[in-house]
Amino acid sequence: MITCQDTAETLPEHKMAVLLGRNSPLWNGLHTIVTECVTRQEQEAEQRTAELEADIKRLRELAGQPAGAGGSEP
């Protein structure tokens, strides 16, 4: 993730002072939004993974395979 400092270092000095100074609330707000978004996406991914694993287990049981069997053979 790109930080405020990383971004500011790529800009001319006068813009860096603005970004790191009086606009800090802007960067803090942006950081909060991005953090919340990433957290939400991680939670959704974990939930979807659990749903898919449950579906795989159910389908294997229907097919007569042991629940823990892996591999791609039918």
mmCIF file of the N, C-alpha and C atoms, coordinates in Angstrom:
data_MODEL
# 
_entry.id   MODEL 
# 
loop_
_atom_site.group_PDB 
_atom_site.id 
_atom_site.type_symbol 
_atom_site.label_atom_id 
_atom_site.label_alt_id 
_atom_site.label_comp_id 
_atom_site.label_asym_id 
_atom_site.label_entity_id 
_atom_site.label_seq_id 
_atom_site.pdbx_PDB_ins_code 
_atom_site.Cartn_x 
_atom_site.Cartn_y 
_atom_site.Cartn_z 
_atom_site.occupancy 
_atom_site.B_iso_or_equiv 
_atom_site.pdbx_formal_charge 
_atom_site.auth_seq_id 
_atom_site.auth_comp_id 
_atom_site.auth_asym_id 
_atom_site.auth_atom_id 
_atom_site.pdbx_PDB_model_num 
ATOM 1   N N  . MET A 1 1  ? 0.844   -1.164  0.000   1.00 0.00 ? 1  MET A N  1 
ATOM 2   C CA . MET A 1 1  ? 0.000   0.000   0.000   1.00 0.00 ? 1  MET A CA 1 
ATOM 3   C C  . MET A 1 1  ? 0.900   1.241   0.000   1.00 0.00 ? 1  MET A C  1 
ATOM 4   N N  . ILE A 1 2  ? 0.546   2.209   -0.772  1.00 0.00 ? 2  ILE A N  1 
ATOM 5   C CA . ILE A 1 2  ? 1.322   3.442   -0.853  1.00 0.00 ? 2  ILE A CA 1 
ATOM 6   C C  . ILE A 1 2  ? 0.930   4.340   0.309   1.00 0.00 ? 2  ILE A C  1 
ATOM 7   N N  . THR A 1 3  ? 1.926   4.861   1.000   1.00 0.00 ? 3  THR A N  1 
ATOM 8   C CA . THR A 1 3  ? 1.651   5.736   2.134   1.00 0.00 ? 3  THR A CA 1 
ATOM 9   C C  . THR A 1 3  ? 1.700   7.192   1.706   1.00 0.00 ? 3  THR A C  1 
ATOM 10  N N  . CYS A 1 4  ? 1.244   8.046   2.595   1.00 0.00 ? 4  CYS A N  1 
ATOM 11  C CA . CYS A 1 4  ? 1.311   9.489   2.356   1.00 0.00 ? 4  CYS A CA 1 
ATOM 12  C C  . CYS A 1 4  ? 2.755   9.906   2.134   1.00 0.00 ? 4  CYS A C  1 
ATOM 13  N N  . GLN A 1 5  ? 3.656   9.369   2.930   1.00 0.00 ? 5  GLN A N  1 
ATOM 14  C CA . GLN A 1 5  ? 5.070   9.723   2.815   1.00 0.00 ? 5  GLN A CA 1 
ATOM 15  C C  . GLN A 1 5  ? 5.619   9.321   1.451   1.00 0.00 ? 5  GLN A C  1 
ATOM 16  N N  . ASP A 1 6  ? 5.277   8.115   0.981   1.00 0.00 ? 6  ASP A N  1 
ATOM 17  C CA . ASP A 1 6  ? 5.735   7.662   -0.338  1.00 0.00 ? 6  ASP A CA 1 
ATOM 18  C C  . ASP A 1 6  ? 5.254   8.599   -1.430  1.00 0.00 ? 6  ASP A C  1 
ATOM 19  N N  . THR A 1 7  ? 3.998   8.982   -1.351  1.00 0.00 ? 7  THR A N  1 
ATOM 20  C CA . THR A 1 7  ? 3.426   9.872   -2.356  1.00 0.00 ? 7  THR A CA 1 
ATOM 21  C C  . THR A 1 7  ? 4.088   11.241  -2.296  1.00 0.00 ? 7  THR A C  1 
ATOM 22  N N  . ALA A 1 8  ? 4.234   11.760  -1.105  1.00 0.00 ? 8  ALA A N  1 
ATOM 23  C CA . ALA A 1 8  ? 4.787   13.097  -0.937  1.00 0.00 ? 8  ALA A CA 1 
ATOM 24  C C  . ALA A 1 8  ? 6.228   13.180  -1.423  1.00 0.00 ? 8  ALA A C  1 
ATOM 25  N N  . GLU A 1 9  ? 6.991   12.122  -1.253  1.00 0.00 ? 9  GLU A N  1 
ATOM 26  C CA . GLU A 1 9  ? 8.395   12.146  -1.657  1.00 0.00 ? 9  GLU A CA 1 
ATOM 27  C C  . GLU A 1 9  ? 8.563   12.229  -3.169  1.00 0.00 ? 9  GLU A C  1 
ATOM 28  N N  . THR A 1 10 ? 7.525   11.913  -3.918  1.00 0.00 ? 10 THR A N  1 
ATOM 29  C CA . THR A 1 10 ? 7.611   11.988  -5.376  1.00 0.00 ? 10 THR A CA 1 
ATOM 30  C C  . THR A 1 10 ? 7.249   13.368  -5.905  1.00 0.00 ? 10 THR A C  1 
ATOM 31  N N  . LEU A 1 11 ? 6.805   14.249  -5.032  1.00 0.00 ? 11 LEU A N  1 
ATOM 32  C CA . LEU A 1 11 ? 6.352   15.577  -5.443  1.00 0.00 ? 11 LEU A CA 1 
ATOM 33  C C  . LEU A 1 11 ? 7.407   16.636  -5.139  1.00 0.00 ? 11 LEU A C  1 
ATOM 34  N N  . PRO A 1 12 ? 7.299   17.803  -5.768  1.00 0.00 ? 12 PRO A N  1 
ATOM 35  C CA . PRO A 1 12 ? 8.195   18.913  -5.419  1.00 0.00 ? 12 PRO A CA 1 
ATOM 36  C C  . PRO A 1 12 ? 8.039   19.271  -3.940  1.00 0.00 ? 12 PRO A C  1 
ATOM 37  N N  . GLU A 1 13 ? 9.057   19.909  -3.384  1.00 0.00 ? 13 GLU A N  1 
ATOM 38  C CA . GLU A 1 13 ? 9.078   20.184  -1.944  1.00 0.00 ? 13 GLU A CA 1 
ATOM 39  C C  . GLU A 1 13 ? 7.870   20.964  -1.455  1.00 0.00 ? 13 GLU A C  1 
ATOM 40  N N  . HIS A 1 14 ? 7.424   21.984  -2.188  1.00 0.00 ? 14 HIS A N  1 
ATOM 41  C CA . HIS A 1 14 ? 6.307   22.782  -1.691  1.00 0.00 ? 14 HIS A CA 1 
ATOM 42  C C  . HIS A 1 14 ? 5.019   21.958  -1.622  1.00 0.00 ? 14 HIS A C  1 
ATOM 43  N N  . LYS A 1 15 ? 4.837   21.025  -2.537  1.00 0.00 ? 15 LYS A N  1 
ATOM 44  C CA . LYS A 1 15 ? 3.650   20.175  -2.488  1.00 0.00 ? 15 LYS A CA 1 
ATOM 45  C C  . LYS A 1 15 ? 3.773   19.145  -1.372  1.00 0.00 ? 15 LYS A C  1 
ATOM 46  N N  . MET A 1 16 ? 4.993   18.670  -1.125  1.00 0.00 ? 16 MET A N  1 
ATOM 47  C CA . MET A 1 16 ? 5.197   17.718  -0.046  1.00 0.00 ? 16 MET A CA 1 
ATOM 48  C C  . MET A 1 16 ? 4.817   18.347  1.289   1.00 0.00 ? 16 MET A C  1 
ATOM 49  N N  . ALA A 1 17 ? 5.181   19.605  1.489   1.00 0.00 ? 17 ALA A N  1 
ATOM 50  C CA . ALA A 1 17 ? 4.851   20.298  2.735   1.00 0.00 ? 17 ALA A CA 1 
ATOM 51  C C  . ALA A 1 17 ? 3.340   20.398  2.905   1.00 0.00 ? 17 ALA A C  1 
ATOM 52  N N  . VAL A 1 18 ? 2.645   20.658  1.816   1.00 0.00 ? 18 VAL A N  1 
ATOM 53  C CA . VAL A 1 18 ? 1.185   20.749  1.883   1.00 0.00 ? 18 VAL A CA 1 
ATOM 54  C C  . VAL A 1 18 ? 0.584   19.390  2.230   1.00 0.00 ? 18 VAL A C  1 
ATOM 55  N N  . LEU A 1 19 ? 1.058   18.343  1.566   1.00 0.00 ? 19 LEU A N  1 
ATOM 56  C CA . LEU A 1 19 ? 0.500   17.017  1.810   1.00 0.00 ? 19 LEU A CA 1 
ATOM 57  C C  . LEU A 1 19 ? 0.747   16.532  3.232   1.00 0.00 ? 19 LEU A C  1 
ATOM 58  N N  . LEU A 1 20 ? 1.906   16.801  3.754   1.00 0.00 ? 20 LEU A N  1 
ATOM 59  C CA . LEU A 1 20 ? 2.243   16.319  5.092   1.00 0.00 ? 20 LEU A CA 1 
ATOM 60  C C  . LEU A 1 20 ? 1.788   17.275  6.183   1.00 0.00 ? 20 LEU A C  1 
ATOM 61  N N  . GLY A 1 21 ? 1.399   18.464  5.814   1.00 0.00 ? 21 GLY A N  1 
ATOM 62  C CA . GLY A 1 21 ? 1.019   19.466  6.799   1.00 0.00 ? 21 GLY A CA 1 
ATOM 63  C C  . GLY A 1 21 ? -0.474  19.621  6.942   1.00 0.00 ? 21 GLY A C  1 
ATOM 64  N N  . ARG A 1 22 ? -0.994  20.685  6.357   1.00 0.00 ? 22 ARG A N  1 
ATOM 65  C CA . ARG A 1 22 ? -2.381  21.053  6.631   1.00 0.00 ? 22 ARG A CA 1 
ATOM 66  C C  . ARG A 1 22 ? -3.405  20.071  6.076   1.00 0.00 ? 22 ARG A C  1 
ATOM 67  N N  . ASN A 1 23 ? -3.030  19.209  5.156   1.00 0.00 ? 23 ASN A N  1 
ATOM 68  C CA . ASN A 1 23 ? -3.986  18.248  4.618   1.00 0.00 ? 23 ASN A CA 1 
ATOM 69  C C  . ASN A 1 23 ? -3.909  16.885  5.307   1.00 0.00 ? 23 ASN A C  1 
ATOM 70  N N  . SER A 1 24 ? -3.266  16.823  6.463   1.00 0.00 ? 24 SER A N  1 
ATOM 71  C CA . SER A 1 24 ? -3.184  15.545  7.175   1.00 0.00 ? 24 SER A CA 1 
ATOM 72  C C  . SER A 1 24 ? -4.556  14.918  7.421   1.00 0.00 ? 24 SER A C  1 
ATOM 73  N N  . PRO A 1 25 ? -5.585  15.693  7.781   1.00 0.00 ? 25 PRO A N  1 
ATOM 74  C CA . PRO A 1 25 ? -6.904  15.072  7.959   1.00 0.00 ? 25 PRO A CA 1 
ATOM 75  C C  . PRO A 1 25 ? -7.400  14.375  6.689   1.00 0.00 ? 25 PRO A C  1 
ATOM 76  N N  . LEU A 1 26 ? -7.058  14.936  5.537   1.00 0.00 ? 26 LEU A N  1 
ATOM 77  C CA . LEU A 1 26 ? -7.432  14.296  4.277   1.00 0.00 ? 26 LEU A CA 1 
ATOM 78  C C  . LEU A 1 26 ? -6.784  12.918  4.174   1.00 0.00 ? 26 LEU A C  1 
ATOM 79  N N  . TRP A 1 27 ? -5.479  12.842  4.453   1.00 0.00 ? 27 TRP A N  1 
ATOM 80  C CA . TRP A 1 27 ? -4.772  11.565  4.373   1.00 0.00 ? 27 TRP A CA 1 
ATOM 81  C C  . TRP A 1 27 ? -5.255  10.600  5.443   1.00 0.00 ? 27 TRP A C  1 
ATOM 82  N N  . ASN A 1 28 ? -5.547  11.120  6.643   1.00 0.00 ? 28 ASN A N  1 
ATOM 83  C CA . ASN A 1 28 ? -6.064  10.250  7.703   1.00 0.00 ? 28 ASN A CA 1 
ATOM 84  C C  . ASN A 1 28 ? -7.417  9.668   7.305   1.00 0.00 ? 28 ASN A C  1 
ATOM 85  N N  . GLY A 1 29 ? -8.267  10.510  6.719   1.00 0.00 ? 29 GLY A N  1 
ATOM 86  C CA . GLY A 1 29 ? -9.568  10.034  6.256   1.00 0.00 ? 29 GLY A CA 1 
ATOM 87  C C  . GLY A 1 29 ? -9.429  9.011   5.151   1.00 0.00 ? 29 GLY A C  1 
ATOM 88  N N  . LEU A 1 30 ? -8.529  9.276   4.212   1.00 0.00 ? 30 LEU A N  1 
ATOM 89  C CA . LEU A 1 30 ? -8.293  8.340   3.113   1.00 0.00 ? 30 LEU A CA 1 
ATOM 90  C C  . LEU A 1 30 ? -7.783  7.001   3.647   1.00 0.00 ? 30 LEU A C  1 
ATOM 91  N N  . HIS A 1 31 ? -6.855  7.065   4.591   1.00 0.00 ? 31 HIS A N  1 
ATOM 92  C CA . HIS A 1 31 ? -6.313  5.844   5.184   1.00 0.00 ? 31 HIS A CA 1 
ATOM 93  C C  . HIS A 1 31 ? -7.425  5.040   5.865   1.00 0.00 ? 31 HIS A C  1 
ATOM 94  N N  . THR A 1 32 ? -8.308  5.720   6.576   1.00 0.00 ? 32 THR A N  1 
ATOM 95  C CA . THR A 1 32 ? -9.416  5.053   7.253   1.00 0.00 ? 32 THR A CA 1 
ATOM 96  C C  . THR A 1 32 ? -10.329 4.354   6.249   1.00 0.00 ? 32 THR A C  1 
ATOM 97  N N  . ILE A 1 33 ? -10.656 5.048   5.176   1.00 0.00 ? 33 ILE A N  1 
ATOM 98  C CA . ILE A 1 33 ? -11.530 4.477   4.147   1.00 0.00 ? 33 ILE A CA 1 
ATOM 99  C C  . ILE A 1 33 ? -10.885 3.246   3.513   1.00 0.00 ? 33 ILE A C  1 
ATOM 100 N N  . VAL A 1 34 ? -9.614  3.355   3.158   1.00 0.00 ? 34 VAL A N  1 
ATOM 101 C CA . VAL A 1 34 ? -8.917  2.233   2.517   1.00 0.00 ? 34 VAL A CA 1 
ATOM 102 C C  . VAL A 1 34 ? -8.815  1.047   3.474   1.00 0.00 ? 34 VAL A C  1 
ATOM 103 N N  . THR A 1 35 ? -8.501  1.308   4.725   1.00 0.00 ? 35 THR A N  1 
ATOM 104 C CA . THR A 1 35 ? -8.391  0.237   5.719   1.00 0.00 ? 35 THR A CA 1 
ATOM 105 C C  . THR A 1 35 ? -9.718  -0.491  5.876   1.00 0.00 ? 35 THR A C  1 
ATOM 106 N N  . GLU A 1 36 ? -10.810 0.268   5.967   1.00 0.00 ? 36 GLU A N  1 
ATOM 107 C CA . GLU A 1 36 ? -12.129 -0.346  6.097   1.00 0.00 ? 36 GLU A CA 1 
ATOM 108 C C  . GLU A 1 36 ? -12.467 -1.185  4.869   1.00 0.00 ? 36 GLU A C  1 
ATOM 109 N N  . CYS A 1 37 ? -12.140 -0.680  3.700   1.00 0.00 ? 37 CYS A N  1 
ATOM 110 C CA . CYS A 1 37 ? -12.425 -1.396  2.455   1.00 0.00 ? 37 CYS A CA 1 
ATOM 111 C C  . CYS A 1 37 ? -11.637 -2.704  2.385   1.00 0.00 ? 37 CYS A C  1 
ATOM 112 N N  . VAL A 1 38 ? -10.355 -2.651  2.709   1.00 0.00 ? 38 VAL A N  1 
ATOM 113 C CA . VAL A 1 38 ? -9.513  -3.852  2.671   1.00 0.00 ? 38 VAL A CA 1 
ATOM 114 C C  . VAL A 1 38 ? -10.007 -4.878  3.690   1.00 0.00 ? 38 VAL A C  1 
ATOM 115 N N  . THR A 1 39 ? -10.357 -4.424  4.885   1.00 0.00 ? 39 THR A N  1 
ATOM 116 C CA . THR A 1 39 ? -10.866 -5.326  5.917   1.00 0.00 ? 39 THR A CA 1 
ATOM 117 C C  . THR A 1 39 ? -12.149 -6.002  5.459   1.00 0.00 ? 39 THR A C  1 
ATOM 118 N N  . ARG A 1 40 ? -13.044 -5.221  4.877   1.00 0.00 ? 40 ARG A N  1 
ATOM 119 C CA . ARG A 1 40 ? -14.314 -5.767  4.388   1.00 0.00 ? 40 ARG A CA 1 
ATOM 120 C C  . ARG A 1 40 ? -14.070 -6.804  3.286   1.00 0.00 ? 40 ARG A C  1 
ATOM 121 N N  . GLN A 1 41 ? -13.153 -6.512  2.370   1.00 0.00 ? 41 GLN A N  1 
ATOM 122 C CA . GLN A 1 41 ? -12.850 -7.454  1.289   1.00 0.00 ? 41 GLN A CA 1 
ATOM 123 C C  . GLN A 1 41 ? -12.243 -8.744  1.828   1.00 0.00 ? 41 GLN A C  1 
ATOM 124 N N  . GLU A 1 42 ? -11.380 -8.635  2.837   1.00 0.00 ? 42 GLU A N  1 
ATOM 125 C CA . GLU A 1 42 ? -10.787 -9.828  3.441   1.00 0.00 ? 42 GLU A CA 1 
ATOM 126 C C  . GLU A 1 42 ? -11.855 -10.685 4.106   1.00 0.00 ? 42 GLU A C  1 
ATOM 127 N N  . GLN A 1 43 ? -12.793 -10.036 4.816   1.00 0.00 ? 43 GLN A N  1 
ATOM 128 C CA . GLN A 1 43 ? -13.868 -10.770 5.476   1.00 0.00 ? 43 GLN A CA 1 
ATOM 129 C C  . GLN A 1 43 ? -14.766 -11.461 4.449   1.00 0.00 ? 43 GLN A C  1 
ATOM 130 N N  . GLU A 1 44 ? -15.083 -10.765 3.366   1.00 0.00 ? 44 GLU A N  1 
ATOM 131 C CA . GLU A 1 44 ? -15.912 -11.354 2.316   1.00 0.00 ? 44 GLU A CA 1 
ATOM 132 C C  . GLU A 1 44 ? -15.200 -12.539 1.663   1.00 0.00 ? 44 GLU A C  1 
ATOM 133 N N  . ALA A 1 45 ? -13.892 -12.425 1.466   1.00 0.00 ? 45 ALA A N  1 
ATOM 134 C CA . ALA A 1 45 ? -13.122 -13.518 0.865   1.00 0.00 ? 45 ALA A CA 1 
ATOM 135 C C  . ALA A 1 45 ? -13.107 -14.737 1.789   1.00 0.00 ? 45 ALA A C  1 
ATOM 136 N N  . GLU A 1 46 ? -12.938 -14.517 3.089   1.00 0.00 ? 46 GLU A N  1 
ATOM 137 C CA . GLU A 1 46 ? -12.943 -15.624 4.042   1.00 0.00 ? 46 GLU A CA 1 
ATOM 138 C C  . GLU A 1 46 ? -14.309 -16.304 4.070   1.00 0.00 ? 46 GLU A C  1 
ATOM 139 N N  . GLN A 1 47 ? -15.372 -15.500 4.041   1.00 0.00 ? 47 GLN A N  1 
ATOM 140 C CA . GLN A 1 47 ? -16.722 -16.054 4.048   1.00 0.00 ? 47 GLN A CA 1 
ATOM 141 C C  . GLN A 1 47 ? -16.974 -16.872 2.781   1.00 0.00 ? 47 GLN A C  1 
ATOM 142 N N  . ARG A 1 48 ? -16.578 -16.341 1.648   1.00 0.00 ? 48 ARG A N  1 
ATOM 143 C CA . ARG A 1 48 ? -16.775 -17.047 0.376   1.00 0.00 ? 48 ARG A CA 1 
ATOM 144 C C  . ARG A 1 48 ? -15.964 -18.344 0.340   1.00 0.00 ? 48 ARG A C  1 
ATOM 145 N N  . THR A 1 49 ? -14.747 -18.312 0.868   1.00 0.00 ? 49 THR A N  1 
ATOM 146 C CA . THR A 1 49 ? -13.920 -19.518 0.931   1.00 0.00 ? 49 THR A CA 1 
ATOM 147 C C  . THR A 1 49 ? -14.605 -20.592 1.770   1.00 0.00 ? 49 THR A C  1 
ATOM 148 N N  . ALA A 1 50 ? -15.151 -20.194 2.915   1.00 0.00 ? 50 ALA A N  1 
ATOM 149 C CA . ALA A 1 50 ? -15.852 -21.152 3.773   1.00 0.00 ? 50 ALA A CA 1 
ATOM 150 C C  . ALA A 1 50 ? -17.072 -21.734 3.057   1.00 0.00 ? 50 ALA A C  1 
ATOM 151 N N  . GLU A 1 51 ? -17.807 -20.885 2.331   1.00 0.00 ? 51 GLU A N  1 
ATOM 152 C CA . GLU A 1 51 ? -18.973 -21.366 1.579   1.00 0.00 ? 51 GLU A CA 1 
ATOM 153 C C  . GLU A 1 51 ? -18.554 -22.372 0.503   1.00 0.00 ? 51 GLU A C  1 
ATOM 154 N N  . LEU A 1 52 ? -17.480 -22.059 -0.211  1.00 0.00 ? 52 LEU A N  1 
ATOM 155 C CA . LEU A 1 52 ? -17.011 -22.956 -1.269  1.00 0.00 ? 52 LEU A CA 1 
ATOM 156 C C  . LEU A 1 52 ? -16.513 -24.281 -0.699  1.00 0.00 ? 52 LEU A C  1 
ATOM 157 N N  . GLU A 1 53 ? -15.811 -24.232 0.429   1.00 0.00 ? 53 GLU A N  1 
ATOM 158 C CA . GLU A 1 53 ? -15.341 -25.467 1.059   1.00 0.00 ? 53 GLU A CA 1 
ATOM 159 C C  . GLU A 1 53 ? -16.514 -26.329 1.504   1.00 0.00 ? 53 GLU A C  1 
ATOM 160 N N  . ALA A 1 54 ? -17.573 -25.699 2.024   1.00 0.00 ? 54 ALA A N  1 
ATOM 161 C CA . ALA A 1 54 ? -18.768 -26.443 2.423   1.00 0.00 ? 54 ALA A CA 1 
ATOM 162 C C  . ALA A 1 54 ? -19.441 -27.068 1.202   1.00 0.00 ? 54 ALA A C  1 
ATOM 163 N N  . ASP A 1 55 ? -19.502 -26.333 0.103   1.00 0.00 ? 55 ASP A N  1 
ATOM 164 C CA . ASP A 1 55 ? -20.080 -26.869 -1.137  1.00 0.00 ? 55 ASP A CA 1 
ATOM 165 C C  . ASP A 1 55 ? -19.273 -28.058 -1.654  1.00 0.00 ? 55 ASP A C  1 
ATOM 166 N N  . ILE A 1 56 ? -17.958 -27.949 -1.623  1.00 0.00 ? 56 ILE A N  1 
ATOM 167 C CA . ILE A 1 56 ? -17.089 -29.045 -2.078  1.00 0.00 ? 56 ILE A CA 1 
ATOM 168 C C  . ILE A 1 56 ? -17.312 -30.282 -1.216  1.00 0.00 ? 56 ILE A C  1 
ATOM 169 N N  . LYS A 1 57 ? -17.378 -30.085 0.090   1.00 0.00 ? 57 LYS A N  1 
ATOM 170 C CA . LYS A 1 57 ? -17.602 -31.211 1.004   1.00 0.00 ? 57 LYS A CA 1 
ATOM 171 C C  . LYS A 1 57 ? -18.946 -31.879 0.707   1.00 0.00 ? 57 LYS A C  1 
ATOM 172 N N  . ARG A 1 58 ? -19.979 -31.071 0.526   1.00 0.00 ? 58 ARG A N  1 
ATOM 173 C CA . ARG A 1 58 ? -21.314 -31.603 0.248   1.00 0.00 ? 58 ARG A CA 1 
ATOM 174 C C  . ARG A 1 58 ? -21.330 -32.380 -1.070  1.00 0.00 ? 58 ARG A C  1 
ATOM 175 N N  . LEU A 1 59 ? -20.706 -31.825 -2.100  1.00 0.00 ? 59 LEU A N  1 
ATOM 176 C CA . LEU A 1 59 ? -20.679 -32.492 -3.403  1.00 0.00 ? 59 LEU A CA 1 
ATOM 177 C C  . LEU A 1 59 ? -19.887 -33.795 -3.356  1.00 0.00 ? 59 LEU A C  1 
ATOM 178 N N  . ARG A 1 60 ? -18.807 -33.814 -2.602  1.00 0.00 ? 60 ARG A N  1 
ATOM 179 C CA . ARG A 1 60 ? -18.022 -35.051 -2.465  1.00 0.00 ? 60 ARG A CA 1 
ATOM 180 C C  . ARG A 1 60 ? -18.828 -36.125 -1.748  1.00 0.00 ? 60 ARG A C  1 
ATOM 181 N N  . GLU A 1 61 ? -19.578 -35.705 -0.731  1.00 0.00 ? 61 GLU A N  1 
ATOM 182 C CA . GLU A 1 61 ? -20.410 -36.671 -0.015  1.00 0.00 ? 61 GLU A CA 1 
ATOM 183 C C  . GLU A 1 61 ? -21.490 -37.231 -0.937  1.00 0.00 ? 61 GLU A C  1 
ATOM 184 N N  . LEU A 1 62 ? -22.061 -36.383 -1.767  1.00 0.00 ? 62 LEU A N  1 
ATOM 185 C CA . LEU A 1 62 ? -23.068 -36.840 -2.726  1.00 0.00 ? 62 LEU A CA 1 
ATOM 186 C C  . LEU A 1 62 ? -22.463 -37.797 -3.753  1.00 0.00 ? 62 LEU A C  1 
ATOM 187 N N  . ALA A 1 63 ? -21.201 -37.579 -4.098  1.00 0.00 ? 63 ALA A N  1 
ATOM 188 C CA . ALA A 1 63 ? -20.524 -38.420 -5.085  1.00 0.00 ? 63 ALA A CA 1 
ATOM 189 C C  . ALA A 1 63 ? -19.968 -39.697 -4.461  1.00 0.00 ? 63 ALA A C  1 
ATOM 190 N N  . GLY A 1 64 ? -20.054 -39.816 -3.135  1.00 0.00 ? 64 GLY A N  1 
ATOM 191 C CA . GLY A 1 64 ? -19.585 -41.020 -2.470  1.00 0.00 ? 64 GLY A CA 1 
ATOM 192 C C  . GLY A 1 64 ? -18.117 -41.004 -2.107  1.00 0.00 ? 64 GLY A C  1 
ATOM 193 N N  . GLN A 1 65 ? -17.457 -39.854 -2.236  1.00 0.00 ? 65 GLN A N  1 
ATOM 194 C CA . GLN A 1 65 ? -16.048 -39.748 -1.856  1.00 0.00 ? 65 GLN A CA 1 
ATOM 195 C C  . GLN A 1 65 ? -15.966 -39.362 -0.384  1.00 0.00 ? 65 GLN A C  1 
ATOM 196 N N  . PRO A 1 66 ? -14.891 -39.762 0.278   1.00 0.00 ? 66 PRO A N  1 
ATOM 197 C CA . PRO A 1 66 ? -14.677 -39.289 1.649   1.00 0.00 ? 66 PRO A CA 1 
ATOM 198 C C  . PRO A 1 66 ? -14.567 -37.765 1.660   1.00 0.00 ? 66 PRO A C  1 
ATOM 199 N N  . ALA A 1 67 ? -15.050 -37.140 2.717   1.00 0.00 ? 67 ALA A N  1 
ATOM 200 C CA . ALA A 1 67 ? -15.090 -35.679 2.791   1.00 0.00 ? 67 ALA A CA 1 
ATOM 201 C C  . ALA A 1 67 ? -13.713 -35.050 2.679   1.00 0.00 ? 67 ALA A C  1 
ATOM 202 N N  . GLY A 1 68 ? -12.670 -35.717 3.154   1.00 0.00 ? 68 GLY A N  1 
ATOM 203 C CA . GLY A 1 68 ? -11.336 -35.133 3.121   1.00 0.00 ? 68 GLY A CA 1 
ATOM 204 C C  . GLY A 1 68 ? -10.538 -35.466 1.880   1.00 0.00 ? 68 GLY A C  1 
ATOM 205 N N  . ALA A 1 69 ? -11.126 -36.192 0.932   1.00 0.00 ? 69 ALA A N  1 
ATOM 206 C CA . ALA A 1 69 ? -10.382 -36.604 -0.267  1.00 0.00 ? 69 ALA A CA 1 
ATOM 207 C C  . ALA A 1 69 ? -10.102 -35.408 -1.148  1.00 0.00 ? 69 ALA A C  1 
ATOM 208 N N  . GLY A 1 70 ? -8.899  -35.341 -1.641  1.00 0.00 ? 70 GLY A N  1 
ATOM 209 C CA . GLY A 1 70 ? -8.528  -34.246 -2.537  1.00 0.00 ? 70 GLY A CA 1 
ATOM 210 C C  . GLY A 1 70 ? -8.260  -34.773 -3.919  1.00 0.00 ? 70 GLY A C  1 
ATOM 211 N N  . GLY A 1 71 ? -7.702  -33.930 -4.760  1.00 0.00 ? 71 GLY A N  1 
ATOM 212 C CA . GLY A 1 71 ? -7.357  -34.356 -6.112  1.00 0.00 ? 71 GLY A CA 1 
ATOM 213 C C  . GLY A 1 71 ? -8.429  -33.970 -7.100  1.00 0.00 ? 71 GLY A C  1 
ATOM 214 N N  . SER A 1 72 ? -8.095  -34.146 -8.373  1.00 0.00 ? 72 SER A N  1 
ATOM 215 C CA . SER A 1 72 ? -9.016  -33.739 -9.424  1.00 0.00 ? 72 SER A CA 1 
ATOM 216 C C  . SER A 1 72 ? -9.614  -34.928 -10.159 1.00 0.00 ? 72 SER A C  1 
ATOM 217 N N  . GLU A 1 73 ? -9.353  -36.144 -9.677  1.00 0.00 ? 73 GLU A N  1 
ATOM 218 C CA . GLU A 1 73 ? -9.891  -37.322 -10.344 1.00 0.00 ? 73 GLU A CA 1 
ATOM 219 C C  . GLU A 1 73 ? -11.371 -37.462 -10.035 1.00 0.00 ? 73 GLU A C  1 
ATOM 220 N N  . PRO A 1 74 ? -12.188 -37.876 -11.008 1.00 0.00 ? 74 PRO A N  1 
ATOM 221 C CA . PRO A 1 74 ? -13.633 -38.026 -10.775 1.00 0.00 ? 74 PRO A CA 1 
ATOM 222 C C  . PRO A 1 74 ? -13.973 -39.219 -9.921  1.00 0.00 ? 74 PRO A C  1 
# 
